[in-house]
Every structure is written in C-alpha cells, then in structure tokens.
Amino acid sequence: MVRRRSPYMSKEQESLKRSKKRSEKRKKSKMDKILNSLIAIVSILIILNVFAIFTDNKKQPKQSTETAIQNESNEGKEDTNEEQPFENHNMVSAEEVDENGKQELADASDESSSELITKSSNDPLVEEVIIDPEWKVNPTKQTGEHVSAYEEGHIDYEEKLVTIRNAVQLKENNIIYWSVRNNGGPNSAVAVVSTNDKNDYYRVYIEWVEQKGWKPVKVEKLNQAIGVR
C-alpha cells in the first residue's frame, strides 16, 4: 500500500522551511551588518591612528627645525655678545676700576700728604716739630741774581719776614721777631719768633727756591724763650 503525502503537511513544512530560511537570512544579514560596522569602526580607528602618527611625525621635524634655528640664533647672539662689548653705563670695566683705584690711591696719598705732620724732638727746648705739606713759596719780587739780606727795609729781608709769619700763621701785629739769621748758607735762614703776649714761641726754618722765593720747611714749637739761639 502506497501512502500519499498530505498536501497540508507539505505546505506547512515548506512554510516552516521558508520561515527558517528567512530567519537565517535575517540573522546572517544582521551579523553582516554588525561585522561591516565593526570593520568600518576598525578601519576608522586605523585611519585615525595613521593620521595621528603621520601628523606627529610631521610636527616633530618642524619642532626640531625650530629648536635648531633657535639654538643657532642663541649661538649667534652669544657670538655677537663675545665680539661686541655689552654697552651698559651702569657697569664699570676693569680698566676703569684700575684707573679709579689708582685715582683713589692718588687722592688718598694727596690727602695724607696734605695733613699736618708733627714729630717729637730730642731737643729739650722743643715741644714738637711741625711740617705742613701745604706750605707755599712766598712769591718774590726780586729780579736778577738772588742776594740774601738781613737789613730792615731790604726786599729780601722783608720777604723773609712774610714767609716766617705765614709759617706760624701769625699776623704782622701779633708777632715778635727775636732773631732772624743765616742758617749756613745764602739760601737758608732760621728765625725765633713769638706771639705778642709771649705765650707761644717758635723756631722757623725757611729756604730759598730759585727764581720763586722763600718757603717754610720746618717749624719747632718751643717750650720757653731761648733768645737768639
């Protein structure tokens, strides 16, 4: 006996089969879409990475070039600074320091040399010896050959008296000349003077400066009157 297929069952099976195929197609299509999406995403990421790497590599040479240029510029500035002195009016060169130092030493020397010098003496009659670097030559009015004189009214004698007064800083109306005499030669003289009140006595040494006049060289402040000694 031959069994016939039921047409109903056949259609149902075909329908199920078609439904199954459609489901599989949909799943496959969905998977394809997912895969395509993943591939697209991965491709985009790869492209972005490649672009980032390319951009970074492109920037690095530029930065290196800029750094090299900056270094060269700095080196050029350093070379320029070495070749040309830095002009700053607030800075002082070594030469100026040296010159200023010499000038300060010279000024200090001048200042020290201008200070009054006082010394002690072995002479019991002498209280102290005075030397003033500021003593000046008393300008002479004499002409021709110098003649040393000790007579009142003679121009050389009168110039001696002025020089002696200047040495002890006494005015003409406040000085007594106890003695004015030769001190071993025509160009050297010594005098003993005092104030009018006779409280202060001095022995004054003067010397003749050729073509210029008499100049004090030493003053001794005396302890007492010594007459013409």
C-alpha positions in Angstrom: 0.0 0.0 0.0 1.4 3.4 -1.0 0.9 6.3 1.4 0.3 9.7 -0.1 1.7 12.8 1.3 -0.7 15.0 2.8 -0.8 18.2 0.8 -1.5 20.1 4.0 1.6 18.8 5.8 3.7 19.6 2.8 2.7 23.2 2.7 3.3 23.5 6.4 6.7 22.1 6.1 7.5 24.3 3.2 6.2 27.3 5.2 8.4 26.4 8.1 11.3 25.8 5.9 10.9 29.2 4.2 10.4 30.8 7.6 13.5 29.2 8.9 15.4 30.4 5.8 14.2 33.9 6.2 15.2 33.8 9.9 18.6 32.6 9.0 18.9 35.3 6.3 17.9 37.9 8.7 20.4 36.6 11.2 23.0 36.5 8.6 22.1 39.9 7.4 22.2 41.2 10.9 25.6 39.6 11.5 26.9 41.0 8.2 25.7 44.5 9.3 27.4 44.1 12.6 30.6 42.8 11.0 30.5 45.6 8.5 30.0 48.1 11.3 32.9 46.6 13.2 35.1 46.6 10.1 34.1 50.2 9.5 34.9 51.2 13.0 38.2 49.4 13.0 39.1 51.0 9.6 38.2 54.4 11.0 40.4 53.8 14.1 43.3 52.6 11.9 42.9 55.7 9.7 42.8 57.9 12.7 45.9 56.3 14.2 47.8 56.5 10.9 46.8 60.2 10.6 47.8 60.9 14.2 51.2 59.2 13.7 51.7 61.0 10.4 50.8 64.3 11.9 53.0 63.7 14.9 55.9 62.8 12.7 55.3 65.9 10.6 55.3 68.1 13.7 58.5 66.7 15.2 60.8 67.7 12.3 59.2 71.1 12.4 59.8 71.4 16.2 63.4 70.1 15.7 63.9 72.6 12.9 62.6 75.4 15.1 64.8 74.2 18.0 67.8 74.1 15.8 67.0 77.6 14.4 66.5 78.8 18.0 69.8 77.3 19.1 71.6 78.8 16.1 70.0 82.1 16.9 71.1 81.9 20.5 74.6 80.9 19.5 74.7 83.8 17.1 73.7 86.1 19.9 76.4 84.7 22.1 78.9 85.1 19.4 77.7 88.7 18.9 78.0 89.3 22.7 81.5 87.9 22.6 82.5 90.0 19.7 80.9 93.3 20.8 81.2 94.6 24.3 77.9 94.9 26.2 77.1 98.5 26.5 75.8 99.2 30.0 76.6 102.6 31.5 76.0 101.1 35.0 78.8 98.6 34.5 82.5 99.5 35.0 85.3 98.0 33.1 88.4 96.5 34.7 90.4 99.4 33.2 88.1 101.9 34.8 88.3 100.1 38.1 92.0 100.1 37.9 92.1 103.8 37.0 89.6 104.6 39.7 91.7 102.6 42.2 94.8 104.4 41.1 93.0 107.7 41.4 91.7 106.9 44.8 95.2 105.9 45.9 96.5 109.1 44.5 93.7 111.1 46.2 94.4 109.3 49.5 98.1 110.0 49.0 97.4 113.6 48.4 95.1 113.8 51.3 97.5 112.1 53.6 100.4 114.3 52.3 98.4 117.4 52.9 97.9 116.6 56.6 99.9 118.4 59.1 102.9 116.4 60.3 104.1 116.6 63.9 107.1 115.0 65.4 108.8 114.8 68.7 112.4 116.1 69.2 115.4 115.1 71.3 116.0 118.8 72.0 114.6 119.5 75.5 113.7 123.1 74.4 111.5 121.8 71.5 107.9 120.7 72.4 107.2 119.4 68.9 108.3 119.7 65.3 105.8 120.8 62.7 105.9 120.2 58.9 103.0 121.4 56.8 102.9 119.9 53.2 100.6 122.8 52.3 103.3 125.5 52.8 103.7 127.5 49.7 106.5 129.6 48.3 106.1 133.3 49.1 106.4 134.8 45.6 109.4 137.0 45.3 109.6 140.4 43.6 113.3 140.2 43.3 114.9 140.2 39.8 118.3 139.0 38.7 120.7 137.1 41.0 119.4 136.4 44.5 121.0 138.3 47.3 120.2 137.2 50.9 119.9 140.2 53.2 119.2 140.7 56.9 118.8 144.5 57.0 115.4 146.1 57.6 113.9 147.6 54.5 115.7 145.3 52.1 113.3 143.4 49.8 114.9 140.0 50.6 114.7 140.6 54.4 111.1 141.7 54.2 110.2 138.7 52.1 111.8 136.5 54.8 109.6 138.1 57.5 106.4 137.5 55.4 107.4 133.8 54.9 108.1 133.4 58.6 104.7 134.8 59.5 102.9 132.6 57.0 104.7 129.5 58.5 103.3 130.2 62.1 100.1 131.8 60.9 100.5 135.0 62.8 99.5 138.4 61.7 102.0 141.2 61.4 100.6 143.0 64.5 100.8 139.8 66.6 104.4 138.6 66.2 107.8 139.4 67.7 110.9 138.6 65.7 113.5 137.7 68.4 116.1 136.7 65.8 116.4 136.2 62.0 119.7 134.9 60.8 121.6 132.9 58.3 121.3 129.1 58.6 124.6 128.0 57.0 124.2 129.5 53.5 122.6 132.3 51.5 119.6 130.1 50.6 118.7 129.1 54.2 117.6 131.1 57.2 116.3 130.5 60.7 114.2 132.7 63.0 112.9 132.7 66.5 109.5 134.4 67.0 106.7 134.6 69.5 103.2 136.0 69.9 102.9 139.4 71.3 101.8 138.0 74.7 104.9 135.8 74.7 102.9 132.7 75.4 103.9 130.8 72.3 107.5 130.6 70.9 108.6 129.2 67.6 111.8 128.5 65.7 111.1 128.8 62.0 113.3 127.4 59.2 112.9 128.7 55.6 114.7 128.0 52.3 115.1 129.9 49.1 113.5 128.3 46.0 115.4 129.6 42.9 113.5 132.1 40.8 110.4 131.7 43.1 111.0 132.9 46.6 111.3 131.8 50.2 109.4 128.8 51.5 108.9 127.4 55.1 110.4 123.9 55.6 110.1 123.3 59.3 108.7 124.9 62.5 109.7 124.0 66.0 107.3 124.9 68.8 109.5 125.8 71.8 108.9 125.2 75.5 110.4 128.5 76.5 112.0 131.7 75.2 115.5 130.9 74.0 116.7 134.3 72.9 118.6 134.2 69.7 119.6 130.5 70.0 
